[in-house]
Amino acid sequence: MAACIIYGRPREPKAFFAFGERAHMTKHLEHLQKRGMVFLSNGLYHRQETGSGAMA
């Protein structure tokens, strides 16, 4: 995973922090999916269009 969204920058040991990044992002995306904010299509997540023009 190239982006370090959770930890902010690459850290050592790489394998541990790469696992942590992926686990946190997966959990976050699953939460957004349960709330109906994103959907999974062909292996990619997409923002669910609400029609209101604003995100909650």
Summary of the structure (lengths in Angstrom):
residues: 56
radius of gyration: 14.0
end to end distance: 27.7
largest distance: 43.7
contacts: 100
relative contact order: 0.13
helix: 38%
strand: 14%
